[in-house]
């Protein structure tokens, strides 16, 4: 499943690639394929990313958020503030996973 993106078209691919480099270490897959990215909104002064976790008890949430910030910092213009927001609604379900992720998990 892809995530909603609003912003300049020339940033769509670099932002998607950056997020795809962030791994969820609990499942050894990137957060885009796992379906943890709920949306990206690039505005005049910031990049706002909505992400979730597969569980509220996720022990690596801080690591994932830090990795998102680090990877986005490599590709977005320097004047844009990176804002990563952790959300719980709607709850994550396996339906959000990409076909590749489902195959990897044997589903």
GIBEL-V812145 format. One record per residue. N is the residue number from 1. SS is DSSP state (A for helix, B for strand, O for the rest). OMEGA is omega as a letter, one per 20 degrees, with the letter a starting at -180 (* if undefined). D_FIRST is the distance of its C-alpha to the first C-alpha in Angstrom with 2 decimals. Layout:
n=N ss=SS omega=OMEGA d_first=D_FIRST
n=N ss=SS omega=OMEGA d_first=D_FIRST
//
This chain:
n=1 ss=O omega=r d_first=0.00
n=2 ss=O omega=a d_first=3.78
n=3 ss=O omega=r d_first=6.62
n=4 ss=B omega=r d_first=9.77
n=5 ss=B omega=r d_first=12.52
n=6 ss=B omega=r d_first=16.18
n=7 ss=O omega=a d_first=18.91
n=8 ss=O omega=a d_first=20.72
n=9 ss=A omega=a d_first=18.97
n=10 ss=A omega=r d_first=20.78
n=11 ss=A omega=a d_first=19.04
n=12 ss=A omega=a d_first=15.39
n=13 ss=A omega=r d_first=15.39
n=14 ss=A omega=r d_first=17.64
n=15 ss=A omega=r d_first=15.75
n=16 ss=A omega=r d_first=12.41
n=17 ss=A omega=r d_first=14.67
n=18 ss=A omega=a d_first=16.48
n=19 ss=A omega=r d_first=13.65
n=20 ss=A omega=r d_first=12.60
n=21 ss=O omega=a d_first=16.25
n=22 ss=O omega=a d_first=16.14
n=23 ss=B omega=r d_first=16.24
n=24 ss=B omega=a d_first=16.11
n=25 ss=O omega=r d_first=19.48
n=26 ss=O omega=a d_first=19.37
n=27 ss=O omega=r d_first=16.81
n=28 ss=O omega=r d_first=17.47
n=29 ss=B omega=r d_first=13.94
n=30 ss=B omega=a d_first=12.52
n=31 ss=A omega=r d_first=11.03
n=32 ss=A omega=r d_first=7.97
n=33 ss=A omega=r d_first=7.20
n=34 ss=A omega=r d_first=8.55
n=35 ss=O omega=a d_first=6.40
n=36 ss=O omega=r d_first=9.79
n=37 ss=B omega=a d_first=9.50
n=38 ss=B omega=r d_first=9.80
n=39 ss=B omega=r d_first=11.33
n=40 ss=B omega=r d_first=13.94
n=41 ss=B omega=r d_first=17.14
n=42 ss=B omega=a d_first=19.78
n=43 ss=O omega=a d_first=23.16
n=44 ss=O omega=a d_first=26.68
n=45 ss=O omega=a d_first=27.35
n=46 ss=B omega=r d_first=24.18
n=47 ss=B omega=a d_first=20.56
n=48 ss=B omega=a d_first=19.04
n=49 ss=B omega=r d_first=15.96
n=50 ss=B omega=r d_first=14.68
n=51 ss=B omega=r d_first=13.59
n=52 ss=O omega=r d_first=14.07
n=53 ss=O omega=r d_first=15.17
n=54 ss=O omega=a d_first=14.79
n=55 ss=O omega=r d_first=18.42
n=56 ss=O omega=r d_first=21.00
n=57 ss=O omega=a d_first=23.23
n=58 ss=O omega=a d_first=21.14
n=59 ss=O omega=a d_first=23.98
n=60 ss=O omega=a d_first=22.17
n=61 ss=A omega=a d_first=20.76
n=62 ss=A omega=r d_first=23.42
n=63 ss=A omega=a d_first=22.78
n=64 ss=A omega=r d_first=19.06
n=65 ss=A omega=r d_first=19.99
n=66 ss=A omega=r d_first=22.81
n=67 ss=A omega=r d_first=20.77
n=68 ss=A omega=a d_first=18.32
n=69 ss=A omega=a d_first=21.54
n=70 ss=A omega=a d_first=23.18
n=71 ss=A omega=r d_first=20.50
n=72 ss=A omega=r d_first=20.08
n=73 ss=A omega=r d_first=23.88
n=74 ss=O omega=a d_first=24.08
n=75 ss=O omega=a d_first=22.30
n=76 ss=O omega=r d_first=22.89
n=77 ss=O omega=a d_first=26.37
n=78 ss=O omega=a d_first=28.85
n=79 ss=O omega=a d_first=29.67
n=80 ss=O omega=r d_first=26.24
n=81 ss=B omega=r d_first=26.08
n=82 ss=B omega=a d_first=22.96
n=83 ss=B omega=r d_first=22.07
n=84 ss=B omega=a d_first=19.53
n=85 ss=B omega=r d_first=19.33
n=86 ss=B omega=a d_first=18.44
n=87 ss=O omega=a d_first=17.46
n=88 ss=O omega=r d_first=17.43
n=89 ss=O omega=i d_first=16.54
n=90 ss=O omega=r d_first=14.49
n=91 ss=O omega=r d_first=14.73
n=92 ss=O omega=r d_first=11.98
n=93 ss=O omega=r d_first=11.42
n=94 ss=A omega=r d_first=10.28
n=95 ss=A omega=a d_first=8.14
n=96 ss=A omega=a d_first=5.55
n=97 ss=O omega=r d_first=5.94
n=98 ss=O omega=r d_first=5.03
n=99 ss=A omega=r d_first=7.93
n=100 ss=A omega=a d_first=10.08
n=101 ss=A omega=r d_first=9.96
n=102 ss=A omega=r d_first=10.86
n=103 ss=A omega=r d_first=13.52
n=104 ss=A omega=a d_first=14.77
n=105 ss=O omega=r d_first=15.28
n=106 ss=O omega=a d_first=16.97
n=107 ss=O omega=* d_first=14.97
//
